Amino acid sequence: MDAAPAQGWLDRLRAVLARCGLQVVRAVAGRDAIEFTLGPGDGRELHVTATRRAGGAPAYRTGPTLAYAYAADPPPTPAEMAEIDLLVSVMTRLEARLPAEWRGAAAEAPDDVAFHARYPFARVERSVTAEGAPWVEVLLRLTARCNQDCPFCSAPPTPEPGDGEVEACVADALRTWPSARLILTGGEPALSSRLDAAIRTAIESGGTGGIVVQTNAVPFAVPGRAAALPADPRVEWFMSLHAADDDTYDLCTGTRGQLPRALAGLRALVATGRRVTVNVVVGSRNLFGLDALVDAVARAARGVPSSPTLPADAAPPTLHFSAMMCPEGRPSAADWLVPYRDLVPALIAAEARATAAGLPVDPLASSTHASAPPCVLPPGERAVATRRPEPGPGETGYEDLSRPWVKASTCRACAFDAHCLGVPAPYARRFGVGELVPVGPAGPARPAAVPAAVTCPATRGRMPAILALAARLAAGEPGLRLTLDVPDPGDSGPALPGDEPLPASAVTREAHPLLRRAFGVGVTVRSRAGRPLCLFDDTLAQVVLGRGGTSDPPPRDAAYGPACAGCALRPACGGVSAGYLVAHGGARGDADLRPFPGPPLADPAAASWQDKARLLLFDRPGATVALRDLLPAGAVPDLACTLPWTRLELHEGRGGFGPCCSDWMARRSPPGRRSLSPALWNHATFQAFREAMLRDGARPATCRPECPVLASGRARAADLLLRGGPAARVGNQVALVDALLAGRTRLDARPLSVCFPVTSGCNHDCVMCDCGERGTLADQRRPAFYASLEGWLDAVVEVDANGGEPFLSRPFRAFVERLARRGDGPGVQRGGEPVLSVVTNGSLLTPAWLGRLATGGALPFRGLVVSLNAATPETYLAVNRGVPWAAVRRNLDALLALRASGRLAGGLAYSMVLQRMNANEIERFANLAIADGVDCRFMLPVGDRGGQSVLTDRAAALAAAASVRRAAAALSAAGNVRCASDALAVAGVIEDRVARGVLSPL
């Protein structure tokens, strides 16, 4: 410090002492002495003098150049002596750096430090808003008494205010910081007789930015207690509610039987009509009860028969989620810590559930100390952060576990560094600081990973939260990825209470099917216990397809199960860690490892493409491999469309058939074929389509040029996906591809997909379709058809049903119910995935029927396409002319809930046929699909019923194409590139027709 200018050196010294935890109210320097005034927090001041050593004056302690003395009356308490000793210890290390000239220097503590010295039961917290404006809160602890004993309570020990001190403190605070928010807390402030006086003083001051009563609400269960407090619109409630079941609530609060009174108190607070915020401190014991808690708060908002009626103008409670702060006085709080990779997905899922229930939710970064660090939150959450803390002197440091909060050394490069505390020191000791990643002004400095640890059996119940995060990232933040973590049981450190290691198979094979489909796209699986080829499809593909190794380092102590010796891929497998094998080995030592049959393959990448396909797909649900990846360059035929080799479609009406929709077939089949016969698959119609594809290149004579499949190129041979499943299904795909590569037009293999109309009958009368007018249930498929269909299910990958409205047909509904009941039957859920896809208007997918279907587990749908054709209730009713929007919206919400719970494993898409009546909602329709996290498809109108086709007028056609292009841009920005590509193909077909002067219906 001797190099510093004389002016201001004492201010810097006071700041250094503050970083060491010393509350220096003021410091004054004379010629040979510095006098420090400490405010140790008990309402009085201590004076410590540091004097240049000369003359042998009496001293409490001496340093190299200074002697130290103190003065206090009455004598210092042990806590005060600790403050004095700390000051002397720090000063003895700084003596050599003090300037030579002292005279006239003085340093005053900031107002908030001096304020706390005057009122030790009060504290000032500073932060900044998202716009950078200062935000001041004055916390008044009216009492240390509490009717609960939460093990993670952040309230520090403070003295009780004396008579008149609360009123003086409030008045002084609002004079010093006129717009500050006054936080009346404790203990439980409702146990203090000074609560009323504090509120009245604040109201009468007229200058406060708000008055917040922090409470657990139990005292307000007494009728009339909440309403009796002084009424003012600036008064609001901040209620702690950490669980909605009795056992967890008791555990969180250190009480027994208080939950009913807490909920009654919540209802009473809501009934006052003033703002209520329900604060949930989330830890390991209540992490998996957030859904129930959200539902309980929603019920309180609506009122229950035994509660007062909620005023009509009362706002529902706002939910606020807090992370553990681990105060020094509560060492057991560290036992409740949850890694942010678990915490963040759970909070986002709870936020989504609350929003669906009509409850507002504070942004996850809306606290000073009780928020997760910005870098572990998705960018969308960082963007809506309402406040950011201003760390106090000595409060946080870089990789310094002696500080209350800790940051990584790399955090210096983060855009949020100045307003981020990092993680609590107990968190850093337990989990490290590896989750902290610098964030630049425009986003992550490198591709961010939002981790969701998979560490315990509760993961199966946690999947909805993980899926909610994945859907949110895919919808609004496609640059992020979700990382699932498989720890090594041998070195993963202390587990959360009640946790057990979870085997990798639960992540890679038993996880939610929607999540599995995203592996390698938006979801990464990280394994610290090794990546055995039988459990990790991505590593298996790298080895079999010759793409190199995995990014995860192999385990240091690679181990194998006894049966691994007979595995065909043993020479190429890195095994698992010894700790993993011990934890998951079972009686045989290899319960989680399943060897590949066959002779050892020293170089799997040199195997035939057929063997590669079997290795990658056999008994591996959700696994896929494109034909281009199995074959060398130039070996895949350049076919414009593979549907003649892969799809058998029965047509409505006259009983036609073909490889696709009859609207796009220039060559029609003979009528009268309604049965599903293997002979159809090699009929002359299919032979002609296959020959045309082999002969005609991009413009096969059998197809109409408007065909969206040809326009998009989505059925080219190189893009043909082979899918994992039972041996019969994989073998059929290999045989079919053999025929395709050989150019054979007569096939022994079954098609990969079968499509049929269930009935022409429909309960809607859509403006673009005449099924509602001329359709009839008289043509519905009979039970014998579905019996014959079941004989195909072992081989085909997908069965598509359409109509009319398929679910009007009783035999079809019975077929669907039969599939749901025997989920392990042939072709249905064998290998973990159903095969049935349906195009429906959604009106009959009621929550009650869906609930019955899901009784046995997952719904039997590979995919559902819901024909909505509109984005607003008015247009929906005008276009579809059937049930009202509210009824279909209820059904859609039931489907979305079933998907979130894992019981709808298949895809979900909304469909719009482009009409003049709905063309102004094309972009809004895409945004509806994006908001619901589903696929979106646009379809060209066939015919011109009621003059509604957009294809008959140049201006209408071009306007529709432009809107579809903008919708495609929105879909692409949301990460749905496939649907965006299909939409662009539709726009291109419209523009091509206009360019050719074709202004007539299809």
N, C-alpha and C positions, 0 to 999 in steps of 0.2 A: 504493500500500500504506500511505501515511501515514494514510489514513482508517480503517484497520482497527484493532481493539483491539490493545493491546500483547500480550496473552496469545494465543499461537498464530500470530503473524505469521510466525515463522520456519518453522513447519510449512507454511504456505501458500507461502512462498518456495521451500522444498525441492520442493513439488509442482510449482510453475511450472518449476523447473529440470529436474525429471524429465520433464515434457511436452516439453521441448526435447531430450530424449535423454541427459541427464546423470544418472549414477548416484551420487547424493549419499548416502553411507552415514550421515553425521551432520553436523550444523551446530550450532556453539556460538557465542553472541554475548557479548562482554564490553562494557565501557563504550564503547570506541572501535574494536573490531575484531570481525570475524566469521571464524571458522575453519571451512572446509569440508573434509571428508574424502571424497575420491572413491575409488570402487572401479572402476577402468577395465576390469576383466575379466581381468587377467593375474595375479591372486592377490595383489597387494600394494596398498597404499593410497597415495594422493597427498594432500598437504596444501596447500591454497591459502588464503591469508589476505587479507582485504579490510580495510584500515585507513583511518580518517578521515585525510585528507591534512593533516599538520601536522609541522613540524620537518624536512621534507626527507629522511625515511628512504628508503633505497634501495628500489627497486620494480622489478618485472618490467615492469609496464605501469601507466598511470594513467588514471583516468576523471575526470569532472567534480568529484567530491567524494571519491573513494576511490583508494587506491593498492593494487596487487595484487602479491603475492609468492607463490612456491611453494617447497616443499621436497620433495626426493626423493633417495634414495640406493639404488642408483646413479642417475645422471641419467635423466630421462624419455626414453622411446622416442618416435619420431615420432608414434605413435598416442596416447601419453599426452599429448604436447604439444598435440595436436589437442583433447583433452578439456579441458586447462587453458585453451587459447585460447577454446574455446566458452563455458566458464564466465565468463571475463572479459568476453567480448562481450555475453553476456546481462545480466550484472550492471551493466555501464556504462549499459544502457538502463533499468535499474530503480532506479538510485541515487536519483533524485528522489522515488521513491514509498516509500522506506524510512521507518519511523517515526523520530521524533527520539530516543526512548529505546530502547537496545538491551539494557542490562545484564540478565543472568540468563536470557535466552531460549535454548532448545535445541530441536533437532529430530532425532529418530532415524528412520532409514529403516525401512520395514516389514521384517518378518522375512525375506521372500523376497528383498529387495534386499540385505540384510546377508548372507544365506545365499549368494547368488551372489558377493558380494565375497570371502567366505571360501573358496568352492569354485567357481572360475570355470568349471569343466567341468560344473557343475550349474545348473539353472534351475527355477524354480517356476512352474507354469501354474495359474491359478485360473479357475474357471467355476462356474456354478450348474446344478443339475439342473432338470428341468421343474417340480418342486415348489418351486424357489427355495432349496434347500439348497446350502450351499457344497461345492465339489468341488475337491480339491487333487491335483495330480500333480507329482511331482518327477522331472525328466528328468536322468539321469546319462549323460553322453557318455563311455563308457569308453575310447574311442579315436577319433582322427580318421581312422585308416586305414580304407580300404574296398576291397573287391574289385570295386566297380562305380563308375561315374561318371555318375550320372543328371543330366541337364542341368537338372532342376527340383528337385534335392535341397534340402530346407529346413534341413539341418544347418548351423549357423553354425560358423565357424572357432573352435576352442577348444583350449586347451593340454591335453596329456596329463596325467592325474592321476599323482602320484608314488606311491611305495611307501607303503602304509597309508592313503593319502588316500581311496580308494574306501570302505574299511570305515568310516573316521571319518565320511565324508559320509553314508553310509547310516544309521549310528547317530544322527547329529545330526539328519538329516531326520525320522526316525521318532520322535525325542523331541519335536521341534518340532510336527510334524503327525502324530499317532499313527495316524490312519486314512487317510493319503495313499496313493495308488497310486504305486508305484515303477516308473519306465519306464527300463529299461536299454537304451541305444541307442548310436549312434556317429555316424559311420562304421558299420562292421559289428561289433557287439559280440562276435560269435563269434570275431573275430580277436584279441580281447584276452584275455590270460592272467588278467585280474582278474574275468571274468564269473562263474566259479564262486564266488569269494569274496564278490562282491556279493550273489549269490542266497542264499548261506548266512547272511550277516550279516542280511539282511532276514528270512529264515525264523526265525532265532533271536531276532530282536527281538520277534516275536509280535504286533506292532501294526499291520502294514501292511494296507491295503485291497486289496492285490493286487500282484503282481510281473509285469511285462510285459517280455518280451524282444522288441525290435524287430529284425528280421533280414530279409535277402533269401533266407534258407534254403539258399543254395548251399553254405556250409560244412557244413550238416547232411546233405548227400548222402552224406557219409562214414558208412558203417555204424556204428551204435552211438553216434555223436556226440551226438544229441539225448537218447537214453536215459541217457547218462552224466552229464548235468547233475543237480544236486540235485532230488529229486522232492518236490513239495508241491502240494496241490490249488490253492494260490493262485498258482502259476506258470502263465503262459499265454504264447502266442506271437502276435506281431503281424507277419505276414509281408508284405513288399512283392512284388507280382506284377502287372506292368503290361501284360502281353500274353501271348498263348498261341501266337503264331507266331514263328519264329526271327528274322525280319528286324525286326519291330516290337520284339521284346524287346531285341534288340541295340541298336536305335536309342534305346530308353527307358533303357537301362542303361549305354550307352557301352562295351559289351563285345562279344565274339564267342563264340558257341557255348555260353553258360552256361544256356540255357533247360532242357535236359534235366536238368541238375543241380539247378536250382531246383525243378522238378517232383518230382524224387526227394526233395529236401529237404522239400518240402511233405508228401509221403506219409509221410516219417519223423516229421515233427512231428505229423501226424494220428495216427500209430500210437502216440504216447506216451499217448494218451487224454486229454490236457489240451486246454483250449480253444484253438482256432486261429482267428485272424481274418486273412483275406486282404485286404490293403489295396491298392486300385487307384487310383493317381493318374491322373485322366482328363484327357487333353489332345487336341490336334488330331490327333496321329499315331495314337492308339489308340482314338479315339472309336468307330470303326466296327468294332472288333474285340472288343467287349464280349461278344457272344453266344458267340464261340469261347472266350473266357476263362472265362465262366461254365461252359461245358460241360467245360472242362479241370479246373476246381476240382471239379465234380461227379464226374468220373471219379476224381480223387484221393481224394475222400471215400469212393467205393465200393471203392477199391482196384483194382489191375490185376494180371494174372497174375504180373508180375515184382516186385510190391511185397509188403511184409509184409501179413498179414491184419489188417484193422482190428479192434480189440477190440470185442466185442459192445456194450459200454456206452459206446463213444466217440461223442461228438457230432460231427456233420459240421461242416466249417469254416463260419465266418460271413463273409459278404462285407461289405466296408466300402469305400465309394466316396468319394474325396477330390477336391476341386477344387484347381486350381493356386493356390499361395500367392505365387509370384514373389518369393522372398527377394532381398535386395539383392546378395548375393554370387553370384547366379546370373542375370545379366541375360538369358541366352538362354532362360530359362524363359518370358519374355513371348511368345516365338515359338510356344509350345505352348498359349496361351490359346484358349479356346472360349467364344463368347457363351453366357450362361446359357440363352438361348432355344433353343440347340442342345443344351446339356449336360443340362438337366433332363429333356427327353423321352427322351434316350438312357439316362439313369440309371434312370428309371422303367421303361423297357422291359427293361433288364438286371435290375432288381429283380424284375419279373414272371417273367422266364425263370428266375431263380435260385429263386424260390419254387416254381415248377412242378417244378423239379428236386430239391426237398427241402432246399435250402440256406437257412439263415436269412440275413437281410440287416439290417445296422444301419440305423436311420432315416437319411435323407439329411442331416438336421440333427443329427448326433451328434458332430461335431468342434468344436473351438474356432475354429481358424483355417482349416481345410480344408473347410468347408461353404459351400454357396451361401447368400447372404443369405436370411432367412426369407421376404421378400416375393416372391421369384421362385419359391418352392416352392408347390405346391398346399396348401390349408389342411389337408388330411389329413396331409401330411408335417410341417407345422408343429406339428400337434397331438401328434405322437408324438416330437417332438424330445427327446432324452435330456439334452442339455447345451447351455448357452448361454454364450458367452465373457464374461469381465469385462475389457473393454479396459483396457490399462495406460495410464498417463499419457503423452500425446503420441502414442499409437499410431494413433489415427484422428481425423479432422476432417471438417468439412463443406465440400465443394468445395475442399479444401486439398491440392493435389497434392504438397506438401512432406512430408506424413505418409506412413507406410508403407501405411495404409489410408484410403479416402476414402468419404464418404457424400454424398448429395444434401442440399441445404439443407432440402428438404421432409421429410427423415427425422426431424427433430425432433418431428414430430407422430405418429411411429410408435410403436405399443405395444411394439415390440422394440428401440427405440433404445438403451436402457441396456445391452443385451446383444447388440449387433450391431456388427461391425467395419466393415461396408460391403463394398467391393470393394478388391482390391489396387490400389495406385496405378498400376502398369503397365496393369491392366485398364481403369481409368478413362481413362488417356491414349488407349488404343486404341479402346474401345467407348463411353466416356462413362458417365454414371450415370443415364441415362434409364430403365433397367429397374427402378430402385429406387422403389417405390410405397409410401407409408405404409399400414400395416395397423392397423386399430382393434382393440380388445379382442375384438370379436365377429366379426372377419373384415376383409376389404378395405374401405377407406374409400370405394371406388367400385368398380363392376364390374371385376373383375380380368381381365387378359388374360395367358394363359400363352403366350408367343411361341415359335414353333419356326421358326427362320429357314430359308428355302429359298434357299441361296446357291451350291450346287455340284452337279455331276452325281451325287454320291453320294446326293442326296435320294431317288432311287428306292430305294436300299438302306436309307435312313433311314425310309421310310414306316412300317414296322412299329413303330418307336419312337414316331413321331408318333401312329399309330393307338392304340397302347397308352395313351398319355397321354389321347387323346380319349375312349377307352372308360372310362378310370379317372375322368375328370371327369364323364362322363355317368352313370356308375354311382353315384358317391358324392358328387360335388360339382357338381350341375347349375348352380349359379350362375356357374361359371367358363366362360370361352371360350378356345378355342385360336386363336392368331393365326399365320398363315403369312405370311412376309415376302418380298416380291419387291423386292430392293434395286435402286437405280439404278446400273448399272455405271459411270456417269460420276462419281459422287461417294460411293460406298459406303465409301471408305477402304481401308486395307490388307486384302487378302483373307487368309484362312487359307492356310497352305502347301498348294499343290496344288489350291486351289479355283479354279473358274471361275464367272462369272455364269450363272445358270440362267434360261432364258426363261420368261415367264409361262405359256406354253402347257403347260409341264411341271407347273405347279401346277394350273391351272384345267381342263386338258383331259386330261393324261396322268396325273394323280394317281390314287391308289387310288380306285376307285369308291365305296367306303364313305365315304371322306373327302369326295369331291365331293358326295355326298348330304347331308352335314352342313353344306355351305357355307350361310351365312346363318342356320343354326340354332344350332350350337355352335361353328362354325369361321368365323373371319373371315379374309379374304385382304387383306393390306395391300400396297399397291404404291406405292413411291416413284418408280417410273419411268413413271407414267401408267396409265390404265385404258382402253385401247382397247376399243371395244364388241365387237369380234370375239373378244376373249379373256376378258372378264369378264362372266359371265352376270348377276351382280347389278347391275352398272352398266347393262348392256343393258336389263334389266327396268325400272330406274328411268327410263331415257329413253323406252322404248317405252310404258310404262304411265303415264307422266306423274307420277312420284313425286318429282321433284327430282333433285339431283345427288348425287354420292358424297361421303363424308366425307374421302377422300384428296384433298389439294390437287393440282391439275393440275401437270404438269412446267413448270418455268420456260422451257424451250426446246422446246416442243412440236414434234414432227416426225412425218412421215408417209412411208410407203413409196410407191414410184412407182405401184403398182396402186391405192392408196387414192383416187386421183382419181376412179375409176369406182365407188366404193362408194356404195350407196344411203343409208347413214347417215353419210357424210363430214361433212355440215353439223352433225351433233350430236355428233361424236366429238372427244375432247380429245387423241387421239394418244398418242405416247410421247415420252420424252426423247431427245435426240440421242444420248446415250451408250448408251441401250438399242438404238437402231437400229443404231449402229456395232457393238455387241457381237453382236447377233442378226440382223443384216440379211441375211447371206449374199450370194451373188453378185448377186441382183436388188435387194437393199436392203430387201426386205420379206418375207423367208422366214417370219417368224412371224406376219405380219398377213394375214388372209384377208378380202377385201372382200365385202360383201353385194351380191348382184346386184340390178339394177333401177334405175329412175330415182331421182335424189336426192330424199330426203324432208326437207323443211325442218322439218316438225313430225311426227315419227313417232307421237306420242301421238294425232294426229288420224286415223291410218290406220284401216281397217276392222278388226274383231276378227280376221277371217281372216288379213289381212296381218300383224297383230301376232303371231298364233300362229305363222305361218311364220317370221317374223324371230327369235322367241324359241326355236323348237324345231328348225328344220331343221338336221340334221347337228350337233346339240348334245347328245350323250349326257349323261344325268344331269339335264338342264334340265327343269323342270316349271313349269306355270302353271295356276292354278285358274280355273275358268270365271268365278267372281265377279270376278276381276281383269281379265278380258278384256272384260266386258260392263258397261254402266252399271247402276246400281241399278234394279231393277224389270224388267230385261230377261231375267233368268234365271227359268224357270218353277219354281213351287214344287211339285216332285215329291217324293213320299216316298222314291222309290228309282229310280235310273237303270239298274239292272242289266238290265231288259228291253231297253234300247238298247245295252248295252255288253258283256254276257256271254252266252255260249252254253255250257251245261253238259249233257253226256251223263250219264245216270244208270246205275248198276249194275243188274244183274238183268234186268228185263223190257224194257229198251231204251228207257226214257223219256228225256225231255229237258226243258229249261226254262231260265229265267234264273238259277236258283240251285239249292241243294240241295233234293232232293225232299221232305225232312222239313218244309220251311217253305212248300211249295206247296199251297194249298187246291184249286187246279185242276190236275189231272194231265194229262199228255200221253198220246196213244195209244201202246201198246207197239210194240216191234219195230224201232225206229230205232237202229241201232248205228254207222252210217257217219257221217262228217263231211261233210255235204252242204250247199251254200249254200241249198238249198231249205228246210232246217230253220229257218234264220234268219228266214224270213218265213212260217213255218207258222202256222196258226190259233191255236195255243197262245201263241206270242209276240205275235200280234196282240191276243189277249185280255188279256194282261198289260199291254201298252202302253196299251190303251184304259182298263183299270181304273185305272192310275196317273194318266192324264189326267182321269178322271172322278171317282174316289172319294176323292181327298185322302189323309189320313193313314192310312185304314183300307181299303186296296184289297181288294175281294172275292176276288181271286185268291190272297191270301196269308194264312197263319196268323198270329194276333196274337202268338204266341211268337217270331216271327222275330227273331233278334238283330240283323240288319241294320236292320230297321225300328225296333227298340227303341233302338239306338244312334244312328240317324240318320246313319250314316257313308257312305251312298250317295246323299245328297241332290245335286240338280243343281248347286247353288252350289259344292259341294266337289269336283266332278268334276275330276280332275287330267289335263291333257294332258301327254304326255311327249315329250321330244326324241328324235330318231333319224333314220333315213333318210327321204328325201323321200316314199316310198310310205307309210310308217307315219304321218308327220305329215299327209299329205294325206287318208288314211283317217279320222284323228281329226277333222279339220276337216269332212269330209263328214258324219260321223256326228253331230257337234254341230249342224250345219245342220239335219239331220232332227229332232233332239231339240227344237230351238228352234221349229221349224215345227209340232211336234206330229204328225209323220208316224208312222204305225204300220207302214208298209212301207218297208224300208230297202234302199238300193243299197250302202251301205258295209258292210264286214265288222265283226264284233264286235271290241271291244278285247281281250277275253280269251276263251279257250276252255278248258273243263275237261272231263276225261274220266276214268273209272276204267280203270286198266290191266288189272286182274284182280281177282277176288274171292278168289283164293288168298292165304294168309298163313301165315307160319311161327310166329306167335304165336296164342294162344287167349285173348284178353283177356276179362275178365269182362263187359265192356259191349258186346261185339261178337261176332257169330256167324260171322265170316269164317273163323276158325280151325277151326270145326266143320263148316260146310257149304261153305266156299269151295273153289274148284277152279281150276287153271290151264287147264282146258278152255275157259274163257271169255276168255282173255287176247287182247288185240288182236293182230292179225296184222301182218306186215310191210307189207302193202298199206295198212293204216290209217295207218301212220307216213309212208309215201310220199305219201299224200294230204294229211296234216297239213303237210308241208313246203311245200305250195303256199299255205298260209295265213300262213306265217311272216313274209313281207314286210310284211303289214298289221297283224297282231295285236301287241299290246304284251306279252301274257303268255299262256303255256300252262300250265295247272295239271293235274298228274297225281296221282291218288290210287288207292285200292284198298280192300281187301286190302293186301298189301305190294307196291308197284309193282316193286321191284327183284328180286322173284322171277321176273319175266317176262324170258325171254331176248330176245325181240324188242324189248322196251322198253330193256333194257340195251344192246343193239346200237344202238338209236336214240340213246341218251345218248352212247355212245362215238363214234358218227358225228358228233354235234354237237361233241364235244370235239376231234375230229381236224380238223374244218374250221371252226375258230373264226371264220373270216371269211366263212362262208357266209351264205345268205339268212336274215335274221331272227334269227340266232344271236348273233353278237357284232358284227354290223355296227353302227356307231355306238358300239361299246365296251361294250355290255351284252347279256347273254344274255336269253332270254325264258322259259326252262323253270323252273317251280316244282313241287316234289314234296312230298306228304305221305307220310311214311315212319316206320316204327318204328326206323329207324337201325341195325338189326342187321346189314345187308349193306353198310353204308358203311364197309368195312374200310380201314385205312390203306393196304394194298397196292393195292386197287382205286382208291381216291381218288388215290393216287400215279400210277397209270397214266393216269387221266383228266387229271391236271394236267400230264402230260408236255409237252403242246403249249402250256402257259401257264395261263390261268385255267380253272377248272371251269365247265361249261356250265349253271350253275344261277342263275336269277334269285332263287330263294328255296328254302329247305328248312324244312319244319315237321316236327319230330321228336316223335312221340307217346310221351311218357315216362310220363305219368299217375301219377307218384310222385316223391318226393324222397329216399327212402331205399332201399338195396338190398333190404331185406326186403319192403317194400310194392311195390316195382317188380316183383319176381318173383311176388308174390301176385296183383297186378292183371293183369299182361301175360302171365304164364304162357308164357314163351319163353326166350330166351337170358338168362344172368345179367347183373346190373347191370354187373359189371366189364367185360364184353365191350362193352356199349353205351357205357360211360364212356370206354373206349379209343377208340372211334370218334368220340365227341364231341370228345375232346381232339385227334384228328387234324383234325377240321373246324375247330376253333378255331385250330389252328396254321396251317392253310391260309388261313384268313381273315386272321390276323395277317400272313402273308407276302404277302397281296394276291391269292392265287390263287383264293380264294372271294370273289367280288365281290358276291354277292347277299346277301339277308337270311337270318337264321337265327333260328328260334323254337322254343321248347319248348311242348308242348300237353298239357293235362290234361282228361280227361273226368271230370266230377264224379260220384263214387261214394261210397257209404257207407264203402267200404274205404279210400279215400284222402282223405276229407274232413278228417281231422285233420292233413293235410300241405299244405293249400292255401297257407297263408302261407309255409311252408318252401319250397314249390315256386316261389313268386314270388321268394324270396330266392336260390334256386339259379340262376334265370334272370338275376337281377341280378348275382350273383357272376360268372357266365360272360359277362356283357355281351351277352345275347341277348334277343329279344322273348319275351313270355309270353302265352299265351292259355288261357282257360278255356272249356270247352264243356259244354252241357247234355247229359245222357244221353238217348238215343232208345231207347224200350223199357225193359224192366226185367228184363234177363237175370240170373237168379240172385238176384232181389230186392235188387239193389244200387243202384237209382236213388234219388237223394236227394229226388226230387220226390213220392214216395208217402207221406211222413210229414211232418206239420207241423213238428215239432221239428227233424228232420234237415234239412228244406229251409231253415228260418230260420237254423240254425247254419251251414249251408254258405254262405248269402247273406252272413251277417255276416263269415265268414272271407274270402270273396271281396272284400268291401268293404275289409277290412284289408289284403289283398294289393294291392288297387288303390292304397291310400294309400302302401304301400311302393314300388310302381312309379312313382307320381307323384313321390314324394320323390327317387327315383333319376333323374328326368328323363324317364321314358318315359310321357309323358302320353297318347299314343295307346293303348297297351296298357292303361293305367289306365282310360281311357274305355270301352274295350270290356269290361273286367272289370266295371265299374259297370253296364253295360247288362245283362250276364248276371245280376248280383245283382238288378237291378230286375225282370227277367222272373220270377225265382223268387219274389220278394216279391209281385208282382202275382198270380201263380197262387195263392199262399197266401191273399191277401186275397179272391180270388174263390171260395175254397173248392175249388179244383181240386187234388186230391191224387191224381193218377193219372199214369201214365207218358206221356211224349210219344209 
